[in-house]
Amino acid sequence: MRKGWLVFLLVLIISAQLVVLSSFRDAEADGFVNGNSVVAIAKWDYVQAGVRISVTPQPLSVTPQPAGESGPVQLVFSNGTSIGINSTYTITLQLPRTGDFFGNGAISGTLALSEDQPLNAIVEQNVGDVSTYVNLLKESETSSAIPIDLYVLVVVGAAQVTVAVYGVAL
Amino acid sequence: MSEEATIVAKVEELMKALDQVKRYRALSRLLIDFALIILVSVVLLLSWDLAVNFYRMQSGFYCYYSTPMSYTCTASSATGSPFLQLYAGLSPLVISAAGVLIGVYWVERKLRSVRVEEWKEILKEGFPGAVKLLQDLKWDSVLDDIRASKIGYSVYFVVKVTGYWLFASILLFFPYVLGISALHQDVNLFIPASLSFVLVLVLSRNDLQKRYGQVVSLDNLMWELRWFSSEFKSAKFEA
């Protein structure tokens, strides 16, 4: 009888493991950016995610072009600090789980989120006024019933940007 | 051959069949051990997969098979420990193979330790020994054992085939992914799973026929014993 309970316990563990495994989601975005560009990552608050952003400055699009020179590209982080880069710069971020939500929801728009896509990323180039664009993003995200976490990175200059997000929605 | 010698021969045949039933009965009891071992290997396999997923989430690196045997979770420019990559690459194969093989080994070992042919000494006494053996038999429990062993044997075969199927699926997965990548086609897990199922059925067809024959013979034995037990109970023997 004790073995029977052990089988039951193992089946429960396997079921829980399968639930967690099926809750992993990924999102990717990349593109060549120029001017004032925005990299944005959105997720439902109950999602925990790891983000890897890679920014490679591209040769200056000026004439005459300086031989072999790239950048400079400036990165402005969401807390307001900024750095200038001349070579590939990789950022690894952890976006923690910030809340609980029981139920489902969905939002459409630039950064669409849903039950099947609980995290998303975009690379939007040459947005003009960054603060207006970011405010628009935030407004669309606040219309959701489920709280949303938004992370924004501003890239100023010509660069190749790659974003990979991998998270678990539990 | 005298009538008494015929009866002794028949009883010997019966006792051999009952020894077989004893083994099958033990097998049906061991089934839960086998299931436990398989379930533990599944838990380990899923834990490994979860660990890779969490590592990927923490590190931000994409995890992939850089070669069919080497699993890596680092950027292509950085290289992790080759031993660790090899270990991670082989883990699904090793864990599933170990689960099935340990399970089968455990069951086979326990079955070998089942005590049989304990009746041989008594049967050496001839006809009186044969009658004594028949009188000592607990018919109701014998019939129950046959019924339980029939079910246990069938379930054991199904679980064993499922275990081999899991192992073969993982084994076939690597050459399949390598081949399909070379052809620039999408990976469809249904294909190696179906292929391995057919392969396991083909390879175990002799075993399948043997098990089927044994289940049928157990069925026949049960009917014969039912008849015999009622005849035996109504008859009177003098040893």
Interface residues (C-beta under 8 A of the other chain):
Chain A: K3 G4 L6 V7 L10 V11 I13 I14 Q17 L18 V20 L21 F24 Q48 A49 G50 V51 R52 T92 L93 Q94 A164 Y166 G167 V168
Chain B: I32 D33 A35 L36 L39 V40 V42 V43 L46 S47 D49 L50 N53 F54 R56 M57 Q58 S59 G60 F61 Y62
